[in-house]
């Protein structure tokens, strides 16, 4: 009965994200507009080159000077997994605050400095900047964390596999106990691989994904999107169900993860 309900949820379709919504799950298909990279924080930036903000007068009054400027980090790239355009050696990556009016407002420079320290390594999932003017230096790209997309910047530890090679394949099963790496970043890499995969590679990726911590409904959407036929979809959906963590296991996993990483 549980599996039948699962199938119904999948074929009901996904609800698209509105411009000011924040997705609760990773996408079920790879977003070809996303940059996936790992790098080191080498500096901070603040800019007033702030366009297409969708602000209203009450929001402008509430945010004050942050209605006109925002801040970001400078990232020296250590590895690029995917770039929809020419990859740059350095990016300025900006973040915004989302107002109650769904308008975009700035974040203080001090907030960025507190969250991302000089020398931190970060994984970046972001899009080409649509609300900040292009950089004048050809070697520097400008990216932004977009609302309504699965974009973010996450600090990573010394044991993260992306520090050795961003092309590494992730062991979701081992992560359940060793907590090494970030499965939310790794699954985006695997979605990109699925776009290009032949039969054997697709089966290998599917098998690894069945150990993704929880989120069975979302995985069914992935299998629906990339399976060669209904039998393959059902096989890996059922396998995910069999390998899913219990509520108790998942709660312990989340608590251990919070203890290890803090809030980023």
C-alpha positions as CSV (number, residue, x, y, z in Angstrom):
1,X,0.0,0.0,0.0
2,X,2.9,2.4,0.8
3,X,4.4,1.7,-2.6
4,X,1.1,2.4,-4.4
5,X,0.9,5.8,-2.6
6,X,4.4,6.5,-3.6
7,X,3.7,5.9,-7.2
8,X,0.6,8.2,-7.1
9,X,2.7,10.9,-5.5
10,X,5.2,10.7,-8.4
11,X,2.7,10.8,-11.2
12,X,0.8,13.6,-9.6
13,X,3.7,15.8,-10.8
14,X,5.9,18.4,-9.1
15,X,4.8,21.8,-8.1
16,X,7.0,24.4,-9.7
17,X,8.8,26.9,-7.5
18,X,7.5,30.5,-7.6
19,X,10.1,33.3,-7.9
20,X,10.2,33.9,-4.2
21,X,9.9,30.3,-3.0
22,X,12.6,28.1,-1.6
23,X,12.7,24.5,-2.8
24,X,12.5,21.8,-0.1
25,X,14.2,19.1,-2.2
26,X,16.9,18.9,-4.8
27,X,15.6,19.0,-8.4
28,X,14.7,15.7,-10.1
29,X,16.6,16.7,-13.3
30,X,19.8,18.5,-13.7
31,X,19.5,22.3,-14.1
32,X,21.8,23.3,-17.0
33,X,21.9,26.9,-15.7
34,X,23.7,26.0,-12.5
35,X,27.4,26.3,-11.9
36,X,28.8,23.5,-9.7
37,X,32.3,24.2,-8.3
38,X,34.6,24.0,-5.3
39,X,37.0,26.7,-4.2
40,X,38.6,28.8,-1.5
41,X,37.3,32.0,0.0
42,X,39.9,34.6,-0.7
43,X,38.0,37.9,-0.1
44,X,34.8,39.8,0.2
45,X,32.9,42.1,-2.1
46,X,30.2,44.7,-1.8
47,X,28.3,46.2,-4.7
48,X,25.7,48.7,-5.6
49,X,25.4,47.3,-9.1
50,X,22.0,45.9,-8.0
51,X,19.3,45.6,-10.7
52,X,15.9,43.9,-11.2
53,X,15.1,43.9,-7.5
54,X,11.3,43.7,-7.6
55,X,11.1,45.8,-4.4
56,X,8.1,47.8,-3.1
57,X,8.3,51.1,-1.2
58,X,7.5,49.5,2.2
59,X,10.3,47.0,1.7
60,X,12.8,49.8,0.7
61,X,11.9,51.7,3.9
62,X,12.4,48.6,6.1
63,X,15.7,47.6,4.6
64,X,17.2,51.1,4.3
65,X,20.7,51.1,2.6
66,X,20.4,47.3,2.0
67,X,17.8,48.0,-0.6
68,X,20.6,49.4,-2.8
69,X,23.6,47.1,-2.1
70,X,24.6,43.6,-1.2
71,X,27.7,41.6,-0.4
72,X,29.3,38.4,-1.5
73,X,32.5,36.3,-1.3
74,X,35.4,36.0,-3.7
75,X,36.1,32.4,-4.5
76,X,39.3,31.1,-6.1
77,X,38.2,28.0,-8.0
78,X,39.9,24.7,-7.1
79,X,37.7,22.6,-9.4
80,X,34.7,23.1,-11.7
81,X,32.3,20.2,-12.2
82,X,29.9,22.0,-14.5
83,X,29.7,25.5,-15.9
84,X,27.0,26.5,-18.5
85,X,29.4,29.0,-20.0
86,X,33.2,29.5,-20.0
87,X,34.6,28.6,-16.6
88,X,36.5,31.4,-14.8
89,X,39.4,31.0,-12.3
90,X,37.7,33.4,-9.9
91,X,34.1,34.2,-9.1
92,X,32.3,36.8,-7.0
93,X,29.4,34.9,-5.5
94,X,26.6,37.1,-4.1
95,X,23.7,36.4,-1.8
96,X,20.5,38.3,-1.1
97,X,17.8,38.6,1.5
98,X,14.3,37.9,0.4
99,X,11.7,40.4,1.5
100,X,8.1,39.8,2.5
101,X,7.2,41.4,-0.9
102,X,9.3,38.8,-2.7
103,X,11.7,41.6,-3.5
104,X,15.5,41.1,-3.3
105,X,17.4,43.1,-0.7
106,X,21.1,43.1,0.3
107,X,23.0,41.3,3.0
108,X,25.5,43.1,5.1
109,X,29.2,42.6,4.4
110,X,29.8,41.6,8.1
111,X,27.2,38.9,7.8
112,X,29.2,37.3,4.9
113,X,32.4,37.6,6.8
114,X,30.9,35.9,9.8
115,X,29.5,33.0,7.8
116,X,32.4,32.5,5.3
117,X,35.9,32.9,6.7
118,X,39.0,33.6,4.7
119,X,40.6,30.3,3.8
120,X,37.4,28.3,4.0
121,X,36.7,25.9,1.3
122,X,33.2,26.0,-0.2
123,X,31.0,24.2,-2.6
124,X,29.1,26.6,-4.7
125,X,25.8,25.9,-6.5
126,X,24.7,29.2,-8.2
127,X,23.6,30.8,-11.4
128,X,25.0,33.5,-13.6
129,X,24.2,36.8,-11.9
130,X,20.9,38.3,-13.0
131,X,20.6,41.0,-10.4
132,X,24.3,42.2,-10.3
133,X,26.0,43.8,-13.3
134,X,28.7,41.9,-15.1
135,X,32.3,42.2,-13.7
136,X,34.7,44.4,-15.7
137,X,37.6,41.9,-15.3
138,X,37.4,39.1,-17.9
139,X,39.0,36.6,-15.5
140,X,36.3,37.2,-12.9
141,X,32.7,35.9,-13.1
142,X,29.8,37.0,-11.1
143,X,27.3,34.4,-9.7
144,X,24.4,34.7,-7.4
145,X,22.4,32.3,-5.1
146,X,19.0,32.5,-6.7
147,X,15.7,32.1,-4.9
148,X,13.4,29.6,-6.4
149,X,16.4,27.5,-7.4
150,X,18.4,24.8,-5.6
151,X,21.3,27.2,-5.1
152,X,23.6,27.6,-2.1
153,X,27.1,28.1,-0.8
154,X,28.3,25.6,1.8
155,X,31.6,25.4,3.7
156,X,33.3,22.0,3.6
157,X,35.7,20.2,5.9
158,X,39.1,18.8,5.2
159,X,37.7,15.3,4.8
160,X,35.3,16.3,2.0
161,X,36.1,14.3,-1.2
162,X,35.8,17.4,-3.4
163,X,38.9,18.8,-1.9
164,X,40.8,16.0,-3.5
165,X,38.8,15.8,-6.8
166,X,35.5,17.4,-7.7
167,X,34.9,14.5,-10.1
168,X,34.8,11.9,-7.3
169,X,31.9,9.6,-7.0
170,X,30.1,9.7,-3.7
171,X,29.3,6.8,-1.4
172,X,25.9,7.7,0.0
173,X,25.8,4.4,2.0
174,X,29.1,5.2,3.8
175,X,27.9,8.8,4.4
176,X,25.1,7.5,6.6
177,X,27.6,6.6,9.3
178,X,30.8,8.6,8.6
179,X,29.0,11.8,7.7
180,X,31.8,12.7,5.2
181,X,30.8,15.1,2.4
182,X,27.5,16.7,1.5
183,X,25.0,14.4,-0.3
184,X,22.9,17.5,-1.5
185,X,25.9,18.7,-3.5
186,X,26.9,15.2,-4.7
187,X,23.4,14.4,-6.0
188,X,23.6,17.4,-8.3
189,X,26.8,16.0,-9.8
190,X,25.1,12.6,-10.2
191,X,22.1,14.3,-12.0
192,X,24.6,15.8,-14.4
193,X,26.1,12.4,-14.9
194,X,22.7,10.9,-15.6
195,X,22.2,13.4,-18.4
196,X,25.1,11.9,-20.2
197,X,25.1,8.3,-18.9
198,X,24.8,5.1,-20.9
199,X,23.0,2.0,-19.5
200,X,25.7,0.7,-17.3
201,X,26.7,4.0,-15.7
202,X,23.0,4.9,-15.1
203,X,22.4,1.6,-13.2
204,X,25.5,2.3,-11.1
205,X,24.3,5.8,-10.3
206,X,20.8,4.6,-9.5
207,X,22.2,2.0,-7.1
208,X,24.3,4.5,-5.2
209,X,21.4,6.9,-5.0
210,X,19.1,4.3,-3.3
211,X,21.2,5.0,-0.1
212,X,20.6,8.8,-0.2
213,X,19.5,9.7,3.3
214,X,15.7,9.6,3.3
215,X,13.7,11.6,0.7
216,X,12.2,8.6,-1.0
217,X,9.5,10.6,-2.8
218,X,12.1,12.8,-4.4
219,X,14.2,9.9,-5.5
220,X,11.1,8.3,-7.2
221,X,11.0,11.5,-9.3
222,X,14.6,11.1,-10.3
223,X,14.0,7.5,-11.3
224,X,10.9,8.5,-13.3
225,X,13.0,11.1,-15.1
226,X,15.9,8.9,-16.1
227,X,14.7,5.3,-16.1
228,X,14.7,3.5,-19.5
229,X,11.3,1.9,-18.8
230,X,8.7,1.3,-16.1
231,X,10.3,-1.9,-14.9
232,X,13.6,-0.1,-14.2
233,X,11.7,2.7,-12.4
234,X,9.8,0.3,-10.2
235,X,12.9,-1.8,-9.4
236,X,14.9,1.2,-8.1
237,X,11.9,2.8,-6.3
238,X,11.3,-0.4,-4.4
239,X,15.0,-0.8,-3.7
240,X,15.1,2.7,-2.2
241,X,12.1,1.9,-0.1
242,X,13.9,-1.2,1.3
243,X,17.0,0.8,2.1
244,X,15.3,3.8,3.5
245,X,16.3,4.8,7.1
246,X,13.8,4.4,9.8
247,X,12.5,7.5,11.6
248,X,14.8,6.7,14.5
249,X,17.8,6.2,12.3
250,X,17.1,9.4,10.3
251,X,16.7,11.5,13.5
252,X,20.0,10.2,14.8
253,X,21.6,10.9,11.5
254,X,20.3,14.5,11.5
255,X,21.4,15.1,15.1
256,X,24.9,13.7,14.3
257,X,25.1,15.9,11.2
258,X,24.2,19.0,13.2
259,X,26.8,18.2,15.8
260,X,29.5,17.8,13.3
261,X,28.8,20.6,10.9
262,X,26.9,23.3,12.9
263,X,24.6,25.5,10.8
264,X,25.9,26.5,7.3
